[in-house]
């Protein structure tokens, strides 16, 4: 059975979340289109907030899988 691909916006958010959660810079955003960059930065922001609030790695993985 074929698996459905993720929407590009969800993928950009998830990649940004991981980078933010790892504490890396938002200047690492690889996207140039406005919508993908917006989604990536939103993910980055949420990842940074979760890291600052003390989430552990497993909580962040679970959060991304529930999106």
Phi, psi and omega in degrees: 000136180284144176267145176284141176279151176287152174293146180303326181292322178292321180294317179297318179300313182297318179295318177295322179299314182297316180297317178295319181295328178283353178084017181273166187287146177286348177289355178278004181302122183273354187269145178248335178286147187299314184292316180295321179294319178300313180295318180298315181293324175297318176296317179300313180299316181293323177297317178297316179299317180295321178296314180296329181276003173089017177295147174263177184299318182294323178294323180290322178296317179295321180297317179292325181287338179275352181286000000 
